[in-house]
Amino acid sequence: MHGSVRCMFPQLSPKAGFAVTARIRTSATPIAGRCYYDRPDWWSYVLTLPAPRFIVAQDVDPLPGVGALVGRVHAQIARSLGCTAYITNGAARHLEGLADAGLQVFAGNITVSHAYAHVIDFGGTVEIDGLRIEPGDLLHCDQNGVVSVPAQIAGEIPEVAKTLLHEESELIDFCRSGKFSFEELAQKLGEASGKLGHHQNVK
């Protein structure tokens, strides 16, 4: 994601999960019913995707974030249904209640009210902060943001990440050491660049 959607709880550990998608509105009353409490079909849909689940809700109002779908009640329901994160270009509210539920939240802003928050449809393609997301997409989030992970390479990522972290740690240790020199740094950067190119060309 581009960065306007920000992490509400950077102290929480990184998470990965499968996208459960919805489109919401918050600035106009729903055609029928009252709010998301009246949509058992929405909650039933959430359970059709594998756990752990990320709720990904695109606020399609002209001015997203007038109200917030996610609050402490929504968070507790979501957590009870195996959801570990909530991602929206709209708003979040009641941060204390969200933190108490242990739900990681990414949102475009914070607001004081649900306003007229309601789900208008679900199970389709959404776009949050420049990232196009399909139902079932594998997502990863931490305090730095949200990325989509191609399923075909997901199994290879832990080993590659472990190798890259080791190489970065060695370079950082060298920069902090009394043996540092620009000449050796240039050599190590050249070696690191070659290894990075190899990792990127594995597929």
GIZIQUI-V843489 format. One record per pair of residues at least 12 apart in sequence whose ideal C-beta (glycine too) atoms are under 6 Angstrom apart, sorted by the first residue. I is the first residue (numbers start at 1). J is the second residue. Records with the same first field share a line. If there is no record, write none. Layout:
BEGIN
I = J + J
END
This chain:
BEGIN
1 = 129 + 131 + 145 + 146
2 = 129 + 130
4 = 129
5 = 89 + 106 + 108 + 129
7 = 106 + 143
8 = 92 + 105
9 = 99 + 104
10 = 143
12 = 104
14 = 142
15 = 84 + 85 + 104 + 141
16 = 140
17 = 52 + 53 + 54 + 84 + 85
18 = 49 + 50 + 53 + 136
19 = 54 + 56 + 133 + 137 + 139
20 = 46 + 49 + 53 + 55
21 = 56 + 126 + 135
22 = 57 + 119 + 122
23 = 58 + 60 + 120 + 121
24 = 57 + 59 + 69 + 119
25 = 61 + 120
26 = 66 + 67 + 115 + 116 + 117
27 = 61 + 66
28 = 116
29 = 116
30 = 118
35 = 117 + 118
36 = 118 + 119
39 = 119
42 = 119 + 122
45 = 122 + 123
46 = 81
49 = 136
51 = 82
52 = 84
53 = 82 + 83
54 = 85 + 139
55 = 78 + 83 + 86
56 = 87 + 126 + 133
57 = 69 + 88
58 = 126 + 128
59 = 88 + 89 + 90
64 = 89 + 90
65 = 90 + 91 + 108 + 109
66 = 115
67 = 113 + 114 + 115 + 117
68 = 91 + 92 + 93 + 111 + 114
69 = 117
70 = 86 + 92
71 = 93 + 94
72 = 94 + 97
75 = 98 + 101 + 103
76 = 101
79 = 101 + 103
85 = 104 + 141
86 = 103 + 105
87 = 106 + 128
88 = 107
89 = 108 + 128 + 129
90 = 108
91 = 107 + 109 + 111
92 = 105 + 107 + 110
93 = 111
106 = 146
123 = 135
138 = 151 + 154
160 = 199
END
